[in-house]
Amino acid sequence: MLQIGYMNSVILHNISKTYNKGSTLAVDKVSFEVATGELFGLIGPDGAGKTSIFRILTTLLLAESGQAIVNGYDVVKDYKIIRRNVGYMPGRFSLYLDLTVEENLRFFATLFGTTIQQNYELIKDIYIQIEPFKNRRADKLSGGMKQKLALCCALIHKPSVLFLDEPTTGVDPVSRREFWEMLKKLKYQGITIIVSTPYMEEATLCDKIVLIQSGKILSVDEPGNVIKAYPAGLYAVKSGNIYHLLKNLREYEQTYSCFAFGEYLHLSFKNNSSESASGCINYLQHKGYSNIQIKPITPGIEDCFIRLLKQ
């Protein structure tokens, strides 16, 4: 048995999950812990295993091996207790489209034996943004408003742990920013929040993150520590014809990795010496490039993710 500490809301130990009669490995011996009151992020692209982990933790899916604990309760033996005490917002909007905003919220409150009034203070800051549309059917709401309604429904019974599976996917940048501001406020109310996202830039908004790909954990740490662990210098490179520039830099013998990031390429070298950048410029000039820009930059989470994939 795992040793359960009261400081941890969630503990996973060697959790594995397969599909298609064992032919597809979705989660591969995943282990991590989430401290009580933490805003914790699962960061990875589609198909990384994030949703499978969420479904295991919310007792909707059984793992083949390992153990998962939520608030000191085993997800298999104590699933009924866990379901009463966690909130879950799935990736796809799953509320009743033919019910109004208020009807959806009242319905979920009733399921958990509570009322909107009883826990109104918890959802107040979010609900006042959708209250003007309380009589509108859910299928007539914008993406951002659907997101806020789903969050209210997940919170209405005052859960101790809140699971949010890719909550900002498909919504506009303003709604994404507002959503993360709401999460910060919820954290200060003592709720442990576990959020998954494919957006690497959202990783820095979390207290701690897991970088995950193909069911395997690449790193578990605070976002700042992940960035500090980047082992080599990183450069932004720009010149004419970025497609051919990318191709030529990947062919350069001193290149460790090179990827497109907007109008620049992010480049790291095998030998991170002071001559690396100047040698690269000479190489590109020999290839016929002019107006070459190359400058050292601080890596972001996406750079770290790509680096970890290559190790």
N, C-alpha and C positions, 0 to 999 in steps of 0.2 A: 504493500500500500504506500501511497505517497504521504509524505509528511505535510499536513495542511497547516499553513500559517495564516493567522487572521488578517495579516497585512496584504494578502493576495486574494483578489476577487476571482481570478481565473488562473488555473494551472493546467497545462497540457503536457503530457509525458509520452513521447514515442507514439503519437497518434498516426495511424496509417489508414487510408481508405482507397479502395479500388472500385472500378466500374467494369461493365461488360464481362462479367464472370472472371474478374481478376486480370483481364488483359490491359486495362487502362489504370495506371497508378495516378490518382488525383492528389493524395496527401502522403508524403513519404517520411515517416518517423519524425513528425514535427513536435518540438518541445519549446514552450516559452511560458512565462508567467506575467500576469498583469496585476499591478499593485492597486489596492483599493483607492478610488478617487482619481485614477490616472486616465488621461486621454491617450489611448493606445491605437496605433495605426498598423493595419496589414496592407503593405504596399506591393503591388505587382500587377502585371498585365492580365488581360482576360485569359482564363485557363490556368492561372497560377495555383489554384486550389483554395482561394479565399472563401468562396461561397460554401464549399464543402466543410471547411473548418467552422464557419458560422453555423451551419446546419447541425453539425455535431454538438457544438456548445449549447445550442438552443433545443437540443433533444429531438430534432426532427430527422436525424440521420445517425445510424450506428456505424462506428468505426470497426475495422477488422481487428485492430490491435491497439494497445496503449490505453491510457486512462485520461479522462478529462474531468476537472472539478470546477464547479461554479459556486461561489460563496460557501465553500466547504462541503458541497453536496455532489455526489457522483452523478454524471449525466445519464447513466443507465439505471442505477438503483433508485435514484431520487428524482426522476424526471418530472413528477407531478409538482414537487416543491419548487423546482427550478422554473417551470413554466409559469408559476404564480408570481415569481419574483424578478423576472427579467423582461425587458422590452426588446422587440425585434422589428426592425424595419427592413424588409427584403429589398433586393435590387429593383425588382419590377413593382410598379404601383399595384397594390393588391387589395385596395379598399373597394367598397361596393359602389360602382359607378352610378347606379340608379338611385342612390341615397344622397341627400344633401350633406353639406359639411357638418351641420349640427347633428343630423341623424346618424352619420357615421361615428361621430365622437361619442354620442350618447350610447350607441350600440356597444362600442368597445368598453366603455365605462361599466355598463351593465354586465358584460361578460365577466369582469373581474370583481363584481360586487361592490362597485363604488359609484360615484356620481361626478359629473363635471365640476360641480360646486365644491366638492370635498377636496379635490386636488387642483383647483383652479390656479392657485398661486404658482404652482410648478410650471404650468403651460401658459400662463398669462402673457408673457412677453412674445410668445409665438402666436398665440390665438388671436391677439388683438390685430394682427396683420391680416388674418383671414376672416375675422368676425364680420366685416362688411359684406362678405359673400356667404354667410352662414346658411342662407336659404337656397344657394345655388347647388345643383347636382355636381357630384364629384367629377363626372366626365366632361363638364364644361369648364373646369379649372385649368389654368395655365400650368406648365411644368413646375414652376417655382411654388405655386400655391398648393399643388398636389403634394409636393415635398413637405411643406409645412404642415399640412393636414395629416399626412402619414406620421410625421414626428409627434404631433399632438396625440394621435391615437396610440402610439408606442409608449407614450409617457403617462397616459391618463391614470394608470393604476400605481404610479410612483414606484417604478422598478429600481432596484439597487444596482443593476447592471444593464446598460443599454447597448444593443448590437445594431449597427447601422451598416448594411451591405451596399457599398457603392452608392451612397445617397446623393451624390452630386453629379452622377453620370447623366448626360443629356439635358442639363439645365444651363441657363445662361451664366456668364461670369459674375454678374451682379448677385444673382441668387446663390451661387456657390459661395461668394464672400459672406453674404448675410447668414448663410447656413452655418459656416464655421464660427461666426461671431455668436450664434445661438448656442453652439456646442461649448464654447468657453464659459458662457454664463451657467449652463447646466452643470459643468464640472465643479463650479464653485458651490453648487448645492449638494455636493457630496456623491454625485452619481458617477460610477465607473463607466466610461464610454469606450467602446471598441468599434472602430470604424475601418472599413476597407475602401480602398480607392486605387484606380489605375493611374491617377494623376500624381506624378512624382513630386511636383511642387507643393502638394498638400502635405507631404511628409513632414515638412518643417513646422507645421501647425500642431503636431502631436508632441506629447511629452516623451514618448518612446515609440519605436517602430520595429516591425519585422519586415525585411525585404524578402520576398518569396517568388520563386519561379519554378514551374513544373512540379509543384508539390514539395519542393525542397527549400529550406531556409538558407538564405545567403548571409544574413546578418541580423542580429537583435541588439539594438542599442539606442541611445538618444540620437536624434538626427545630427546634432553638432559633432558627436563623437564619430559617427559614420563618415562624415565629411573630413574630419581630422585624420582619419585612418587611411585616406587616399594616399597611396604609397609613392606617387611620382608627380612631377610637375605637369601641368595641363596648359595647353595653349589654344587660343582662338585664331583661326587662320581664314583669310579671305583673299580672293583674287578673282579674275575673270573665269567664267564657265565653271561653276561650282561642281557640276557633275563630273567633268574630266579631272578637276582638281582633287576630288574625293578619290577617284580611281588611281590617279598618279601617286597620291600620298599613301594609299594602302599598298602600293607596290614598292614604296621607298623602304630600303632595308632596315632603317633605324626606327620605323614606325611600330609602336606597340598596338595602338588602336586609333581609329579615326572615324568619326560619325558626324552626320549633319545635324546642326542645331540652328534652325532658322537660317539667317543669311551667312552664318559662319560654320566652319568645321571645328570640332573639338578634337585636338590631337595630343597624344602622349607618346613618348619615346621609350625605346628599350633601355637606352643609356641616358639617364637624366643628368647630363653634364651641361656646362655653360656653352659648349660648342654645338649642342644639339639643334638649337633654333637657327644659328647661323649656317650650319651644315644643311639644314632643310631649305633655307632660302637659296643657297647655292644650287641645290638640286632642282628646285622649281625654276630658277632662272635658266638653268641648262635645258629645261623642258620647254622654255619659251614663254613663261609667265612673266607679267610685269605688274606693277602696282600691288606687290605682295604685302599684305598686312599679317603680322604674326605677333601676338602679345600674350604674356602669361595671364591666366585667369584662375579664380578660385573655383574648384569643382562644386557642382550641385549634386543633389541626391541621384539624379538620373545618370550623371557621370560615374558615380560610385556604383550604381546598380550594374551598369555596363561593364565596369572593371571587374566586379565580383563574378559576373557571368563568364568572363574569359579565364578566370583562375581555375 
